[in-house]
Amino acid sequence: MGALKIDCYCNETQMSSIIKSITSHLYNSDEMDVTDFDDVIGDIRVCVSFDAYMDTVNVKASEVLDDEWDLLYEDTAVLTSRLKPIIEEYNRNGKEAGEQAYDILEDRFTYI
């Protein structure tokens, strides 16, 4: 079964730039208080709102808007689908870091 052809406003380079900007924003934010992303990249506006709850970050909403602030449905769908594995990896990395920190503290108390 072949891939579904989606006619997007953004080309692959623009979408990669958007994903890179959002990923950078995510990793530079406080894990428990990830601020929303709202930025103009090129001639489009990208808005992503995050929800952080119990060491897990989720995407509440994401939108890609054109220069007249009209929603670009296909681009929004592509962005949302590409954010899913990034959020999963971010949550997995956070969980692993927490487990490693717990193990380190446990080792310190064991040798005292």
SVG drawing of the C-alpha trace seen along z (x, -y; Angstrom):
<svg xmlns="http://www.w3.org/2000/svg" viewBox="-9 -38 39 40">
<polyline fill="none" stroke="black" stroke-width="0.4" points="0.0,0.0 1.5,-3.3 1.8,-6.6 -1.1,-9.0 -0.2,-12.1 -0.9,-15.3 -0.8,-18.6 0.8,-20.9 1.6,-24.6 5.0,-24.1 7.7,-22.2 9.8,-19.5 12.6,-22.1 10.1,-24.4 8.4,-21.6 11.8,-20.4 12.6,-23.9 9.3,-24.1 9.9,-20.7 13.5,-21.7 12.3,-25.0 9.5,-23.3 11.9,-20.5 14.5,-23.1 11.7,-25.0 10.6,-21.8 14.0,-20.8 14.8,-24.4 11.6,-24.6 11.1,-23.6 9.8,-20.0 6.9,-20.7 5.9,-24.0 6.4,-23.8 5.3,-27.1 3.3,-27.2 5.1,-27.7 3.9,-30.6 6.2,-31.9 6.3,-33.1 8.6,-31.0 9.0,-32.3 5.6,-33.4 3.6,-31.0 2.6,-31.1 3.0,-28.0 1.1,-27.6 1.5,-24.6 0.1,-24.4 1.5,-21.8 0.0,-20.2 2.3,-18.9 0.9,-16.6 2.8,-14.2 6.1,-14.2 4.4,-13.7 4.1,-16.3 1.3,-16.2 0.4,-18.4 -2.9,-20.0 -3.3,-21.6 -1.2,-22.5 -1.9,-24.8 -0.1,-26.0 -1.5,-29.3 -0.8,-31.2 0.1,-34.9 -3.6,-35.9 -3.9,-33.6 -6.1,-31.1 -5.6,-27.5 -3.7,-25.3 -5.4,-21.9 -3.0,-19.6 0.1,-21.3 -1.5,-21.1 -2.1,-17.4 1.5,-16.8 2.8,-18.8 0.7,-17.0 1.7,-13.6 5.4,-14.5 5.2,-15.9 3.9,-12.6 7.2,-10.7 9.1,-13.7 6.8,-14.0 7.1,-10.3 10.9,-10.5 10.9,-13.6 8.7,-11.8 10.8,-8.6 14.1,-10.6 12.5,-12.4 11.4,-9.1 14.9,-7.5 16.6,-10.6 14.4,-10.4 15.1,-6.7 18.8,-7.2 18.7,-10.0 16.8,-7.7 19.3,-4.9 22.2,-7.3 20.6,-8.5 19.9,-5.0 23.5,-4.0 24.7,-6.9 22.5,-6.0 23.6,-2.3 27.3,-3.1 26.8,-5.6"/>
</svg>
